[in-house]
Amino acid sequence: MANIYDIAKKASVSTATVSRVINHDKNVSDKTRKKILKILEEENYVFNANAGSLRRKKTQIIAIIVPDIKNPYFNNLASGIEEKAFDKNYNVIFCSTYEDLNREEKYMKMLIEKRIAGVIIIPATNRGSHLKIFNEKKIPLVFLDRKIIGIEADCVVSDDRNAAKDLTCHLLKLGYKKIAIINCPTVLSTGKDRLDGYLDALEESKITAKDEYIKEVENNEISAYNILKEMMSKKNRPEAVFTTTNSITKGVIKAIHEKGLVIPNDIALVCFDGIETYPFLTACEQHAYLRGGIACDLIIDRVEKNNAQDFQNVILKTVLDIRESCGCKIRKHSF
């Protein structure tokens, strides 16, 4: 197999010029670039990324740390990142923490050892002290979906508070008064902001928030399933439910169906993010794929410009997608 010296000799250029072409350096003429690329293709040349990263002290690899890559929402975020990275000649490593801080810390150590170029993270906690090592190592960091104060990083999030307020106000306009929220942990910025938006809507409508309708659960189906079954077994059960993640939404739907109830005839439902298998859901759509691409643009810009100033806080609006589950168009059959 040909090495970089063979390629340089055949192209009558220096090894430095071949290296610039391989690393997409713009300081090479188009004519020379095309000539070298043709020879690289003819020789089936494979670039040794590890050797290159040792010389440069970084790779053309960015990492994505998410709570659960199987979750359709996080998967869409990751897909947006991967597509954008591919277009810009970067590779991607996926890490799934399952909301486990210890797992997150182990991934961080591994990524630093691999000389990762940058990290996009949906953090497992609101405590960010362990993430400061990325700042110390001068590894660019972007928070996606969830933010942590006190860490030098760009941030791409939804306007969670206003989106939650919009969903709750929509139910209020339909005449519901007993509106429950089943929320992810409020130690996460998303959980806190979405609860605040729910409370804002109730306060604006002069409705007193009741603890029996405010439930915080782990961000998984089983926790949501159990809490909804408990709520629906009580006399003063809610007329409508607002779920703040799609994992929670799935658990709630399962519990409603097992109770023999019909959405929205017996109980209305609104949520964050639609779910393909439940096309009837009224939801605030966050355009996850697009946000992933924006996060990728930010991290690559930091990597290539080697700039650690003027961090951006990108807050993106959501879109309220009104469908049948809220009860605006009551149907006679169950979904």
C-alpha positions as CSV (number, residue, x, y, z in Angstrom):
1,M,0.0,0.0,0.0
2,A,1.3,3.5,-0.9
3,N,2.4,5.8,1.8
4,I,2.5,9.6,1.8
5,Y,6.1,9.6,0.5
6,D,5.1,7.5,-2.5
7,I,2.2,9.9,-3.3
8,A,4.5,12.9,-3.0
9,K,7.1,11.3,-5.3
10,K,4.5,10.4,-8.0
11,A,2.9,13.9,-7.8
12,S,6.3,15.6,-7.8
13,V,5.4,17.6,-4.7
14,S,6.5,17.7,-1.1
15,T,5.0,15.4,1.6
16,A,3.8,18.6,3.2
17,T,1.7,19.5,0.2
18,V,0.2,16.0,0.1
19,S,-0.6,16.4,3.8
20,R,-2.3,19.7,3.2
21,V,-4.6,18.1,0.6
22,I,-5.4,15.2,2.9
23,N,-6.3,17.6,5.7
24,H,-8.4,19.9,3.4
25,D,-6.0,22.8,3.8
26,K,-7.0,25.7,1.5
27,N,-3.4,26.7,0.8
28,V,-3.0,24.4,-2.2
29,S,-3.8,25.4,-5.8
30,D,-6.8,23.7,-7.4
31,K,-4.6,22.2,-10.1
32,T,-2.2,20.6,-7.6
33,R,-5.1,19.5,-5.4
34,K,-6.9,17.7,-8.2
35,K,-3.6,16.0,-9.3
36,I,-2.9,14.7,-5.8
37,L,-6.5,13.6,-5.2
38,K,-6.4,11.6,-8.5
39,I,-3.2,9.8,-7.4
40,L,-4.6,9.2,-3.9
41,E,-7.6,7.5,-5.5
42,E,-5.5,5.5,-8.0
43,E,-3.3,4.2,-5.1
44,N,-6.3,3.5,-2.8
45,Y,-4.5,5.6,-0.2
46,V,-5.8,5.3,3.4
47,F,-5.0,8.2,5.7
48,N,-3.7,7.2,9.1
49,A,-6.0,9.3,11.3
50,N,-4.3,8.3,14.5
51,A,-0.9,9.4,13.3
52,G,-2.2,12.6,12.0
53,S,-4.0,13.4,15.2
54,L,-0.8,12.8,17.2
55,R,1.0,15.4,15.1
56,R,-1.9,17.9,15.2
57,K,-2.8,17.1,18.8
58,K,-6.4,16.8,17.7
59,T,-8.6,14.7,15.4
60,Q,-11.3,15.4,12.8
61,I,-13.7,13.7,15.2
62,I,-16.4,15.3,17.3
63,A,-18.4,13.5,20.0
64,I,-22.1,13.5,20.7
65,I,-23.0,12.6,24.3
66,V,-26.8,12.0,24.6
67,P,-29.0,10.5,27.4
68,D,-30.4,7.7,25.1
69,I,-29.6,7.3,21.4
70,K,-32.6,5.0,21.1
71,N,-35.0,7.8,22.1
72,P,-36.4,9.2,18.8
73,Y,-35.9,12.8,19.9
74,F,-32.3,12.4,20.8
75,N,-31.8,10.3,17.7
76,N,-33.1,13.1,15.5
77,L,-30.7,15.6,17.2
78,A,-27.8,13.2,16.6
79,S,-28.8,12.6,13.0
80,G,-28.7,16.4,12.4
81,I,-25.3,16.6,13.9
82,E,-23.9,13.6,11.9
83,E,-25.2,14.8,8.6
84,K,-23.7,18.3,9.1
85,A,-20.4,16.8,10.3
86,F,-20.2,14.5,7.3
87,D,-20.6,17.5,4.9
88,K,-17.7,19.2,6.7
89,N,-15.4,16.2,6.6
90,Y,-15.7,15.4,10.3
91,N,-16.4,12.0,11.8
92,V,-18.7,11.4,14.8
93,I,-18.6,9.3,18.0
94,F,-21.9,8.6,19.7
95,C,-22.0,8.1,23.5
96,S,-25.2,7.2,25.4
97,T,-25.3,8.0,29.1
98,Y,-28.8,6.8,30.0
99,E,-28.9,9.8,32.4
100,D,-26.0,8.3,34.4
101,L,-23.4,10.8,35.6
102,N,-20.8,8.1,36.3
103,R,-21.2,6.8,32.7
104,E,-20.9,10.4,31.4
105,E,-17.6,10.9,33.3
106,K,-16.2,7.7,31.9
107,Y,-17.0,8.8,28.4
108,M,-15.4,12.1,29.0
109,K,-12.1,10.5,30.0
110,M,-12.2,8.2,27.0
111,L,-12.9,11.1,24.6
112,I,-10.0,13.2,26.0
113,E,-7.7,10.2,25.6
114,K,-8.8,10.0,21.9
115,R,-7.9,13.6,21.4
116,I,-11.4,14.5,20.4
117,A,-11.7,17.8,18.5
118,G,-14.9,18.9,20.2
119,V,-17.9,17.7,22.2
120,I,-21.7,18.3,21.8
121,I,-23.4,17.2,25.0
122,I,-26.9,16.8,26.4
123,P,-25.8,16.7,30.1
124,A,-27.1,14.1,32.5
125,T,-27.3,16.6,35.4
126,N,-27.3,20.3,36.2
127,R,-24.0,20.0,38.0
128,G,-21.2,20.9,35.6
129,S,-18.0,20.9,37.7
130,H,-16.8,17.7,36.0
131,L,-17.3,19.3,32.6
132,K,-14.7,22.0,33.3
133,I,-12.0,19.7,32.2
134,F,-13.0,20.3,28.6
135,N,-12.3,24.0,29.2
136,E,-9.0,23.2,30.9
137,K,-8.0,21.0,27.9
138,K,-9.2,23.6,25.5
139,I,-11.7,21.2,23.9
140,P,-14.7,23.1,22.5
141,L,-18.0,22.3,24.1
142,V,-21.6,22.9,23.0
143,F,-24.6,22.3,25.3
144,L,-27.6,21.0,23.3
145,D,-31.2,20.9,24.7
146,R,-30.0,21.3,28.3
147,K,-27.8,24.1,29.6
148,I,-25.5,24.4,32.6
149,I,-24.4,27.7,34.0
150,G,-20.8,28.4,34.7
151,I,-19.1,26.4,31.9
152,E,-17.5,28.1,28.9
153,A,-19.6,26.7,26.1
154,D,-22.0,27.6,23.3
155,C,-25.6,26.5,23.9
156,V,-28.5,25.5,21.6
157,V,-31.8,25.1,23.3
158,S,-35.5,25.5,22.7
159,D,-37.6,28.2,24.2
160,D,-38.9,25.7,26.7
161,R,-40.6,28.0,29.1
162,N,-42.7,29.8,26.5
163,A,-43.4,26.5,24.6
164,A,-44.7,24.9,27.9
165,K,-46.8,28.0,28.5
166,D,-48.3,27.8,25.0
167,L,-49.3,24.1,25.4
168,T,-50.9,24.8,28.8
169,C,-52.7,27.9,27.5
170,H,-54.0,25.9,24.6
171,L,-55.7,23.5,27.0
172,L,-57.0,26.3,29.1
173,K,-58.6,27.9,26.0
174,L,-60.4,24.6,25.3
175,G,-62.0,24.9,28.7
176,Y,-59.9,22.5,30.8
177,K,-59.3,23.5,34.4
178,K,-57.8,20.3,36.0
179,I,-54.5,20.2,34.0
180,A,-51.7,17.9,35.2
181,I,-48.1,18.1,34.3
182,I,-45.9,15.0,34.3
183,N,-42.4,16.4,34.1
184,C,-38.8,15.3,33.8
185,P,-36.5,16.1,36.8
186,T,-36.4,19.9,37.5
187,V,-32.7,19.6,38.3
188,L,-32.4,19.6,34.5
189,S,-32.9,23.0,32.8
190,T,-35.5,21.6,30.5
191,G,-37.6,20.3,33.5
192,K,-37.3,23.6,35.4
193,D,-38.2,25.8,32.4
194,R,-41.1,23.6,31.3
195,L,-42.6,23.6,34.8
196,D,-42.2,27.4,35.0
197,G,-44.1,27.7,31.7
198,Y,-46.9,25.6,33.0
199,L,-47.1,27.6,36.1
200,D,-47.0,30.9,34.1
201,A,-50.1,29.8,32.1
202,L,-52.1,28.9,35.2
203,E,-51.2,32.1,37.0
204,E,-52.1,34.2,33.9
205,S,-55.5,32.5,33.9
206,K,-55.9,33.0,37.7
207,I,-55.9,29.2,38.4
208,T,-54.2,28.0,41.5
209,A,-51.6,25.3,40.9
210,K,-52.2,22.2,42.9
211,D,-49.5,19.8,44.0
212,E,-51.7,16.8,43.2
213,Y,-51.5,17.8,39.5
214,I,-47.7,18.5,39.5
215,K,-45.7,15.3,39.2
216,E,-41.9,14.9,38.6
217,V,-40.7,11.5,37.4
218,E,-37.5,10.0,36.0
219,N,-37.3,10.5,32.3
220,N,-38.5,7.0,31.3
221,E,-41.7,5.3,30.3
222,I,-42.2,3.1,33.4
223,S,-42.0,6.1,35.9
224,A,-44.6,8.0,33.8
225,Y,-46.8,4.9,33.5
226,N,-46.9,4.4,37.2
227,I,-47.6,8.0,38.2
228,L,-50.4,8.3,35.6
229,K,-52.1,5.1,36.9
230,E,-51.9,6.5,40.4
231,M,-53.4,9.8,39.4
232,M,-56.2,8.3,37.4
233,S,-57.2,6.0,40.4
234,K,-58.0,9.0,42.5
235,K,-61.4,10.8,42.7
236,N,-60.2,14.2,41.6
237,R,-58.3,13.0,38.6
238,P,-57.1,15.5,35.9
239,E,-59.1,16.3,32.8
240,A,-55.9,16.9,30.7
241,V,-52.3,16.0,31.0
242,F,-49.2,17.8,29.7
243,T,-46.1,15.5,29.3
244,T,-42.7,17.1,28.9
245,T,-40.7,14.4,27.1
246,N,-41.6,11.7,24.6
247,S,-40.5,8.9,27.0
248,I,-42.9,10.3,29.5
249,T,-45.6,10.6,26.8
250,K,-45.3,6.9,25.8
251,G,-45.6,5.8,29.4
252,V,-48.7,8.0,29.9
253,I,-50.4,6.7,26.8
254,K,-49.8,3.1,27.8
255,A,-51.4,3.8,31.3
256,I,-54.4,5.5,29.7
257,H,-55.0,2.6,27.4
258,E,-54.7,0.0,30.1
259,K,-57.3,2.0,32.1
260,G,-59.7,1.6,29.2
261,L,-59.8,5.3,28.7
262,V,-60.1,7.1,25.4
263,I,-57.9,10.1,24.3
264,P,-59.2,12.8,24.2
265,N,-62.8,11.8,25.2
266,D,-61.8,10.7,28.7
267,I,-58.6,12.6,29.1
268,A,-56.8,15.1,26.9
269,L,-53.1,15.0,26.2
270,V,-50.5,17.4,25.0
271,C,-46.7,17.0,24.9
272,F,-43.3,18.1,23.8
273,D,-42.3,16.6,20.5
274,G,-44.6,14.4,18.4
275,I,-44.1,10.7,18.1
276,E,-44.3,9.0,14.7
277,T,-46.3,6.0,16.1
278,Y,-48.9,8.4,17.7
279,P,-49.7,10.9,14.9
280,F,-52.7,12.3,16.8
281,L,-50.6,14.1,19.4
282,T,-50.9,17.8,19.9
283,A,-47.3,18.8,20.5
284,C,-44.7,21.5,20.6
285,E,-42.3,20.5,17.8
286,Q,-38.7,21.4,18.4
287,H,-37.2,20.6,15.0
288,A,-34.5,18.4,16.5
289,Y,-32.7,17.6,13.3
290,L,-32.3,21.3,12.5
291,R,-31.0,22.1,16.1
292,G,-28.5,19.3,15.8
293,G,-27.1,20.8,12.6
294,I,-26.8,24.3,14.3
295,A,-25.0,22.7,17.2
296,C,-22.6,21.0,14.8
297,D,-21.9,24.3,13.0
298,L,-21.0,25.9,16.3
299,I,-18.6,23.2,17.4
300,I,-16.8,23.0,14.1
301,D,-16.5,26.7,14.0
302,R,-14.9,26.7,17.5
303,V,-12.5,23.9,16.5
304,E,-11.4,25.5,13.2
305,K,-11.1,29.0,14.5
306,N,-9.6,27.9,17.9
307,N,-11.7,30.6,19.5
308,A,-12.8,30.6,23.1
309,Q,-14.6,33.9,23.4
310,D,-18.1,35.3,22.8
311,F,-20.0,32.1,23.5
312,Q,-23.4,32.0,21.9
313,N,-26.7,31.1,23.6
314,V,-29.0,30.1,20.7
315,I,-32.7,29.9,21.8
316,L,-35.0,28.5,19.1
317,K,-38.7,28.9,18.9
318,T,-41.0,25.8,18.8
319,V,-44.1,25.3,16.8
320,L,-47.4,24.3,18.3
321,D,-48.8,21.5,16.2
322,I,-52.5,21.1,17.1
323,R,-54.0,17.6,16.5
324,E,-56.7,15.5,18.0
325,S,-55.3,14.5,21.4
326,C,-56.0,17.9,23.0
327,G,-59.8,17.4,22.4
328,C,-60.2,20.2,19.8
329,K,-61.7,17.7,17.4
330,I,-63.3,15.0,19.5
331,R,-63.6,11.7,17.8
332,K,-65.6,8.7,18.8
333,H,-62.9,6.1,18.6
334,S,-59.7,5.5,20.5
335,F,-56.3,6.3,19.0
